[in-house]
Amino acid sequence: MKPGTGTETIQEERTDVRQDEGDHDRFSHYVEKGKLTEAIVNGTPVIALCGKVWVPSRDPQRFPLCPQCKRLYDMGPEGRRREWEERAGRSASGQPD
């Protein structure tokens, strides 16, 4: 406060975190190629290996690869199947992931 004025200046700082529709987590994801083509042509949603559901509309090369999708992709089909079965079992029993 300035002496004798009875007023003070408060500076408020904010970070603008607005995000574009459809890329809120800023990752590119693994999706079945046939489903991706259909989604782009028809505007239908897809499900990534990590479980994210969205309608693709952005250039995936602009974003880093989703670490969860990469981990699941690297497991191969059998590894993914086991992972998803384990998750389903934990969900059914009420255990956290």
C-alpha positions in Angstrom: 0.0 0.0 0.0 1.3 3.4 -0.9 1.7 5.6 2.2 -1.1 8.1 2.6 -3.3 6.9 -0.3 -5.3 4.1 1.2 -5.1 2.0 -1.9 -2.9 -0.8 -3.1 -2.4 -2.6 -6.4 -2.9 -6.4 -6.6 -1.5 -8.1 -9.6 -3.3 -11.3 -10.5 -1.5 -13.8 -12.7 -3.3 -16.6 -14.5 -2.2 -19.2 -17.0 -4.4 -19.6 -20.0 -5.1 -23.4 -20.1 -7.8 -23.5 -22.7 -7.6 -26.5 -24.8 -8.9 -27.5 -28.2 -11.9 -29.9 -28.5 -10.7 -33.5 -28.8 -7.0 -33.1 -27.7 -7.4 -32.3 -24.0 -4.7 -34.7 -22.9 -2.3 -33.7 -25.7 -1.3 -37.3 -26.7 -1.6 -39.3 -29.9 -3.0 -42.7 -29.4 -3.0 -46.2 -30.9 -6.2 -47.2 -32.6 -7.1 -50.1 -35.0 -6.3 -48.8 -38.5 -9.6 -49.8 -40.0 -11.5 -48.1 -37.2 -9.5 -45.0 -37.6 -10.2 -44.7 -41.3 -13.9 -45.2 -40.6 -13.9 -42.6 -37.8 -12.2 -40.0 -40.0 -14.5 -40.5 -42.9 -17.8 -40.8 -40.9 -16.9 -38.7 -37.8 -17.5 -41.6 -35.4 -15.7 -42.1 -32.1 -12.8 -44.6 -31.7 -11.4 -46.3 -28.6 -7.6 -46.2 -28.1 -5.7 -49.0 -26.5 -5.5 -47.0 -23.3 -9.3 -46.6 -23.3 -9.6 -43.0 -24.4 -12.8 -42.5 -26.6 -12.8 -39.6 -29.0 -13.5 -38.5 -32.6 -10.2 -38.0 -34.3 -9.7 -34.6 -36.0 -6.2 -33.6 -35.2 -2.8 -34.4 -36.8 -1.4 -37.1 -34.4 2.2 -36.1 -35.3 1.7 -32.9 -33.4 1.5 -34.7 -30.1 3.7 -37.1 -28.2 2.7 -40.8 -28.0 0.4 -41.8 -25.1 2.7 -43.7 -22.7 -0.2 -46.1 -21.7 -1.0 -46.9 -25.4 2.7 -47.5 -26.1 3.1 -49.8 -23.1 0.0 -51.8 -24.2 1.1 -51.9 -27.8 4.5 -53.2 -26.8 2.8 -56.1 -24.8 1.4 -57.5 -28.0 -2.1 -59.0 -28.4 -1.7 -61.7 -25.7 -0.2 -59.3 -23.2 -3.1 -56.8 -23.8 -5.7 -59.5 -23.4 -4.2 -60.6 -20.0 -3.9 -56.9 -18.9 -7.6 -56.2 -19.8 -8.8 -59.4 -18.1 -6.9 -58.5 -14.9 -8.4 -55.0 -15.0 -11.9 -56.5 -15.5 -11.3 -58.8 -12.6 -10.2 -56.0 -10.3 -13.2 -53.9 -11.4 -15.6 -56.7 -10.7 -14.1 -57.2 -7.2 -14.1 -53.5 -6.4 -10.3 -53.2 -6.3 -8.7 -50.0 -7.7 -6.6 -50.3 -10.9 
